[in-house]
Amino acid sequence: MIIEVRAYARAGLLGNPSDGYFGKTISISVRNFGAHVSLYETPELQIESQEQDLNIFRNIYDLVESVSSMGYYGGARLIKASIKKFGDYCEENNIKLKNKNFTIRYFSSIPRQIGLAGSSAIVTATMRALMKFYQVDIPIEILPGIILSVEKDELGISAGLQDRVIQTYEGCVYMNFDKKMMDKKKHGIFEKIDPALLPKLYMAYKTDLGKVSGTVLNDVRTRYEKGDLSVIETLRRIAELAEEGKEILLKKNSSKLSALMNKNFNLRKKIMVISKSNLELIQTARHCGASAKFAGSGGSIIGVYRDDEMLTKLIVELKKINARVIKPYII
């Protein structure tokens, strides 16, 4: 029997990047892109390498292009770390695994290094496949924390919980990472929101943007841990936007969401250096009359558009700066 599972890209609607600092966020799963994992029983445990995992290049220029667009690592290390963490969890919880092995392979259509949580999607899909294969039930509220620990503890990737929560729960989710709750229960408060309450959303990304998101966030982390009051206060205000957004959506007044999304980016800009290419994405979309903020750590944006005329304008204008526009498929 072949086990096949998927985990989808995600976009932060409001509150990011406060999720890594005991804040609040609203996120959606974006089913336009996903990570697919296949697993089947075999005599030995084997992780099949994909093209991006191989270290064979045509020449030095091919290597430079590969590293620039995809980073130094492929997905095999994510799968290896996921299997290790799954084994740790089972051992710590006295779960006896059946004596059987498997071969696992992955494929991802999530554009890399533009803040759509491609790495955590591979980890999430791997965890789901392992749970099915060994018939192990990990409670949904603690699964995101295990997925985060794969990247953070095993691989040293700087990240927050938001990506893993929305990829586990899917749809549209409001998340409160209150410190007292996190310390007590090791997870936050997660509330599903009906995606039908959302306004007209678009997403856009540049295919020539490439950077590792963790390095972008590291400066804010350092300043936060040193007690930088401007960073702490700005992150608190960003988190409040998510709470305001939840109330707006539940009251079916989604038209006000656009202003909150613009404010989210404006606050973020106060504490983070925004590259010229990323700023061009935001400014071009706003000149079309749409709202715009980062969907993640940069490289892709999300916002609200008014009607088909504005969407067409977004497609035309953003294409001029080599950016692709999509309508996120959530349900």
LINURRA-V165809 format. One record per helix or strand of 3 or more residues. SS is the DSSP state (alpha for helix, beta for strand). FROM is the first residue (numbers start at 1). TO is the last residue. If there is no record, write none. Layout:
[[SS	FROM	TO] [SS	FROM	TO]]
This chain:
[[beta	2	14] [alpha	18	21] [beta	24	42] [alpha	51	53] [alpha	60	70] [alpha	76	92] [beta	101	108] [alpha	118	134] [alpha	140	154] [alpha	162	169] [beta	172	176] [alpha	179	185] [beta	189	193] [alpha	195	197] [beta	201	206] [alpha	213	225] [alpha	229	250] [alpha	254	271] [alpha	276	287] [beta	300	304] [alpha	308	319] [beta	323	326]]
